[in-house]
Structure formats: C-alpha cells, structure tokens
C-alpha cells in the first residue's frame, strides 16, 4: 500500500464492551447499510473449501465450478459478501489479504470446535475442523458456523473494498468496526481525491464508530509494529454511496 500521504483523522467515538456483547445479536440497521460478520452463508459457501479449516482461499470459477484461484478461468475473490440494498452494481463487500500471505483466518467462535481435530468429508476440497455434535466429533455445516476474522500475523494488511472489479472499486464508507484483543490501525483512501487518512490506534475489545469519508479502499493491521500474534476483527458495518 502506498502510504506517502498521511493525515490524522478525528478520534473515533468508541464504546468499550465485554466480549460477550460482541457476540450478541446485531441491532436493526438501515436498509442502505451492510453488516459484515464473516459468517454470511453465501459468502463462505462461495469460497473454495468454505474456510472449513479457518484458512481463506482466493477462489474463482472453471467450467462452472468453484476452484482455487490458480485454476480459475477469470477473476478471483476471497470473502465476498452480497449486501442487499447497496447501490446497483456495488452490492459486494470484499475482504482480502494485501500482504502476500495468500490467506487470513475466519476462525470458529463455537467452543464445540475445540479439541476435535480435523475431518475430511471426501468432497475434494480437503479436511476441515471437526465439531462436537451430540457428544461426538463430527462434520458440521461449515458455512453456517459463526466466525471472526483473525490475521495470519500482526503486521498483515487486510483490505476491504466494494464492487466486483478491483480496478474500478465503488465508493463506500465503514461506519463501525468491532476490534478484538489487539489494537489496530486503520487507513482509508478518500474517494473524492485519493488522499489517505488514518486512525492510528483503535482500542482493543471495543466497538468503534468511525467518521469516515466515502472511500475506495480500507486497510487495517495491528497498531503496534512490535505486536506479536494475530489480531481479531469481529465485524464491521458499511454504507455505500447512492
């Protein structure tokens, strides 16, 4: 990411919350907004291996079937969520690795996945994390399971953009983001003039309300360059320019 222009944003309005509150039901939202919680069934089901082992994979189509990106006949995507109510031809919110690791993680939040190891359903897309079901470890419906985003490492950039053609992203703004147990920095490129803005440190375990102009792309990673381990994002909400 080119970060030659640096302008500090106004501070975020934040409400500290308990971890349990992060996982509670989402409040009612306006029709033009979209809540991205990394557990949309169609988004997960539309990704190679549906992040069944938590790894996300760039995915495309070949002969009408989902395949890893290197086998695809056209464009690829990672986590791409359809958002009803955003403007025409800009109904897809994309979340991608931008650091060259080739993946990030959509980790399961149900404790039933702890200690069950892996299981292969034999569908050609490899093994996934097994879940305790009825007292025994078995094959869950992976795309239907609640998730959270976790980075591969603390300095991994994750990119969010709107639309289906990355060369022509559609304007949107991120209105809230719920940060897990490590502070993050968040950058966005303003749609009107391409200038970069930054929240230098968004506190951990907090829902942040963001004062963001319409943008073409948003990036985030750990706030501290000395941070170790993955950071966590529980969810975010966006609106699109009508």
Buried (B, 14 or more C-beta within 10 A) or exposed (E): EEEEEEEEBEEBEBEEBEEEEBBEEEEEBEEBBBBBBBBBEEBBEBBBBBBBBBBBBBBBBEEEEBBBBEBBEEEBBBBBBEBEBBBEEBBBBBBBBBBEEEBBBBBBBEEBBEEBEEBEEEEEBBBBBBBBEEEEBEBBEBBEBEBBBBBBBBBBBBBBBBBBEBEEBBBBBBBBBBBBEBBBBBBBBBBEEEBBBBBBBBBBBBBBEBEBBBBBBBBBBBBBEEBEEBBBBBBBBBBBBE
